Amino acid sequence: MKFRFLLWMLGRMMAKASQTNPQFQQQLEGRDLVFQLHTLDGKVARHFIVKNQRLTSKRGTATQPDFALGFKDADYGFATMNAKNKQLAFMQGIQNKDIQIQGNPALVIWFQGLTKYIMPKKKKAADKKAA
Protein backbone atom coordinates (compact mmCIF):
# COMPACT_ATOMS: atom_id res chain seq x y z
CA MET A 1 0.00 0.00 0.00
CA LYS A 2 2.86 2.38 0.81
CA PHE A 3 4.47 1.82 -2.59
CA ARG A 4 1.18 2.39 -4.41
CA PHE A 5 0.71 5.66 -2.49
CA LEU A 6 4.32 6.68 -3.17
CA LEU A 7 3.85 6.21 -6.93
CA TRP A 8 0.57 8.15 -6.85
CA MET A 9 2.22 10.98 -4.90
CA LEU A 10 5.20 10.97 -7.26
CA GLY A 11 2.78 11.37 -10.16
CA ARG A 12 1.03 14.29 -8.44
CA MET A 13 4.29 16.03 -7.59
CA MET A 14 5.69 15.62 -11.10
CA ALA A 15 2.42 16.81 -12.68
CA LYS A 16 2.52 19.94 -10.51
CA ALA A 17 6.20 20.53 -11.27
CA SER A 18 5.47 20.21 -14.99
CA GLN A 19 3.10 23.15 -14.63
CA THR A 20 5.00 25.39 -12.22
CA ASN A 21 8.73 24.60 -12.22
CA PRO A 22 10.68 26.02 -15.19
CA GLN A 23 13.67 23.73 -14.52
CA PHE A 24 11.43 20.66 -14.52
CA GLN A 25 9.69 21.86 -17.69
CA GLN A 26 13.09 22.26 -19.36
CA GLN A 27 13.85 18.59 -18.64
CA LEU A 28 10.61 17.63 -20.39
CA GLU A 29 11.32 19.76 -23.45
CA GLY A 30 11.30 17.74 -26.67
CA ARG A 31 10.26 14.55 -24.86
CA ASP A 32 7.23 12.55 -25.87
CA LEU A 33 7.29 9.27 -23.99
CA VAL A 34 5.65 6.91 -21.55
CA PHE A 35 7.43 5.22 -18.66
CA GLN A 36 6.30 2.86 -15.97
CA LEU A 37 7.19 1.90 -12.40
CA HIS A 38 5.84 -1.43 -11.19
CA THR A 39 6.38 -4.53 -9.10
CA LEU A 40 7.59 -7.64 -10.88
CA ASP A 41 4.64 -9.63 -9.52
CA GLY A 42 2.29 -7.20 -11.30
CA LYS A 43 0.39 -6.19 -8.16
CA VAL A 44 1.36 -2.49 -8.31
CA ALA A 45 1.93 -0.42 -11.44
CA ARG A 46 1.72 3.22 -12.46
CA HIS A 47 2.65 4.77 -15.76
CA PHE A 48 3.66 8.31 -16.52
CA ILE A 49 3.00 10.17 -19.76
CA VAL A 50 5.23 13.02 -20.94
CA LYS A 51 3.74 15.12 -23.73
CA ASN A 52 3.88 18.84 -24.58
CA GLN A 53 6.14 19.61 -21.59
CA ARG A 54 3.52 18.21 -19.22
CA LEU A 55 3.56 15.04 -17.19
CA THR A 56 0.50 13.04 -16.17
CA SER A 57 0.19 9.65 -14.54
CA LYS A 58 -2.32 6.85 -14.50
CA ARG A 59 -2.60 3.68 -12.49
CA GLY A 60 -1.93 0.36 -14.13
CA THR A 61 0.46 -0.69 -16.85
CA ALA A 62 1.18 1.05 -20.13
CA THR A 63 0.87 -0.92 -23.37
CA GLN A 64 4.33 -0.04 -24.69
CA PRO A 65 6.37 2.09 -22.28
CA ASP A 66 9.63 3.60 -23.53
CA PHE A 67 11.18 2.26 -20.34
CA ALA A 68 9.97 0.47 -17.25
CA LEU A 69 11.46 -0.07 -13.82
CA GLY A 70 10.31 -3.26 -12.14
CA PHE A 71 10.94 -3.79 -8.42
CA LYS A 72 10.91 -7.30 -6.91
CA ASP A 73 8.01 -6.33 -4.62
CA ALA A 74 6.21 -3.30 -3.17
CA ASP A 75 8.22 -3.19 0.08
CA TYR A 76 11.49 -3.26 -1.85
CA GLY A 77 10.27 -0.57 -4.26
CA PHE A 78 9.24 1.67 -1.38
CA ALA A 79 12.56 1.18 0.43
CA THR A 80 14.59 1.85 -2.72
CA MET A 81 12.66 4.99 -3.66
CA ASN A 82 13.09 6.32 -0.10
CA ALA A 83 16.74 5.34 0.40
CA LYS A 84 19.13 8.07 1.55
CA ASN A 85 21.47 7.26 -1.33
CA LYS A 86 18.98 6.45 -4.08
CA GLN A 87 21.63 6.05 -6.77
CA LEU A 88 23.49 3.42 -4.73
CA ALA A 89 20.22 1.65 -3.85
CA PHE A 90 19.23 1.50 -7.53
CA MET A 91 22.65 0.26 -8.64
CA GLN A 92 22.68 -2.48 -5.99
CA GLY A 93 19.13 -3.48 -6.90
CA ILE A 94 20.01 -3.74 -10.58
CA GLN A 95 23.14 -5.80 -9.81
CA ASN A 96 21.18 -8.11 -7.50
CA LYS A 97 18.40 -8.40 -10.12
CA ASP A 98 15.91 -7.02 -7.56
CA ILE A 99 15.26 -4.18 -10.02
CA GLN A 100 14.77 -4.88 -13.70
CA ILE A 101 14.97 -2.28 -16.45
CA GLN A 102 13.02 -2.79 -19.64
CA GLY A 103 13.53 -0.44 -22.56
CA ASN A 104 16.03 2.38 -22.87
CA PRO A 105 18.40 2.53 -19.83
CA ALA A 106 19.45 6.11 -20.72
CA LEU A 107 15.87 7.21 -20.01
CA VAL A 108 16.12 5.70 -16.52
CA ILE A 109 19.03 8.03 -15.80
CA TRP A 110 16.97 10.93 -17.20
CA PHE A 111 14.10 9.97 -14.87
CA GLN A 112 16.38 9.85 -11.84
CA GLY A 113 17.57 13.35 -12.71
CA LEU A 114 13.97 14.57 -12.83
CA THR A 115 13.34 13.73 -9.20
CA LYS A 116 15.70 16.44 -7.93
CA TYR A 117 13.32 19.07 -9.30
CA ILE A 118 10.25 17.84 -7.43
CA MET A 119 11.53 17.57 -3.89
CA PRO A 120 10.64 20.51 -1.62
CA LYS A 121 13.57 22.79 -0.93
CA LYS A 122 15.01 22.43 2.56
CA LYS A 123 15.38 25.62 4.55
CA LYS A 124 18.92 26.71 5.27
CA ALA A 125 20.09 27.08 8.87
CA ALA A 126 19.97 30.89 8.62
CA ASP A 127 16.35 30.75 7.42
CA LYS A 128 15.39 28.51 10.34
CA LYS A 129 16.86 30.93 12.89
CA ALA A 130 14.99 33.86 11.36
CA ALA A 131 11.65 32.01 11.57
N, C-alpha and C positions, 0 to 999 in steps of 0.2 A: 504494500500500500504506500509506503514511504517513497519508493522509487517511482511509482505511477504519479504521485503528487509532485515529486521533484521534476519529472519531465513536463508535466502540465505547467508548473511554475516557470520553468526554463522557457517554455513556449511563450508564456505571457510576458516575461521580462524581455525576451528578444523581440517580440512584436512591438512592445512599447518603445524599445530602443530604436527599432527601425523607423519609427515615426518621429522621435525626438532627439536622437543622438547623432550629430553630424559625422562623428568618427565611425560609428557603427554603420551608418548609411554608406559611407565611403567604402567599407569592406564589402558591402553588398553590390556595389556598382558593377554593372556588366555581368552579373551572375543571374542565371536562370536555371535553378536546380531544385531537386528534392533530396533530402537526406532523412535517415531514420535512426532512431535509438531504440533498442529492444532487448528483451531477454532471449537467450537461445532456446528456451523451452516454449517460446511464443506466448507466454501469459501476459506480458506487458510490452506494448509497442506504441510509439508516437512518431509521426513523421512531420517534417518541417518543410515548408515550401517557400523558396526565395524567388520573387518575381517583382520586377519594377521597383527595385530598392526597398521592398517591403518583405517582411517575414511573417508567415502565419503557420500555425500548427494544427494538426488534427490527430485524434486518437486512432490507433490501429496502424496497420502496415500500409506502405505505399506499394503500388504495383511494380514500378521499376525505379527504385531510388538510385541517385548518382553515387551515393555511398551509404553504407549502413554500418553501425557499430552494434555488435551483439555482445551482451554481457552474460556470463554463465547463469546468473540468476538475479532476482531483484535486489536481494541484500548486497550482493557483490557490486552491482551497478550503483546502488546508493552509496556504498562505502567508497568506491572509486571516484565518483563524481564529487564527493565531499572531502576527499583526501587533502591534507595540507599541501603536499607536493603532487599535484594532479599529473604532471608530466611523468614523474617517476612511477606513479601508480598505473598509468596507462601503459607505459613501456613494459613494466613487470607483468601486467595482465596479458599483454600481447605475446610476450615470450612464453608465459605459462599456458597459453591458449585458453585463458579464462575470458579473454576479449577477442572477438573475431571481427576483422574488417572485411567488408565486401565492397567491391567497387574501387574507386580511385583513392589511394591512400593520401595523396597530396591534399585532397579536399578535407580529410580528417584533420590535418595540420591547420588548414584554414579555419575549420570549425573551432578548434581549440583556441586559436587566436581571437576568435569572435567573443569568447566568453569574458575576456578582460574588459570589454566595453559595456557589459551589462551589470557588473557587480557594483553595488553602491560604494561611493567613495568614502573611505575612512577619514574621520576628522584627525587633523594633526594635533600634537600635544598642545601647541599654543592655542588652537581653537577651543580645545576642551577647557583650558584654564579660563578663557574669556567667558565661557558660557555659564 
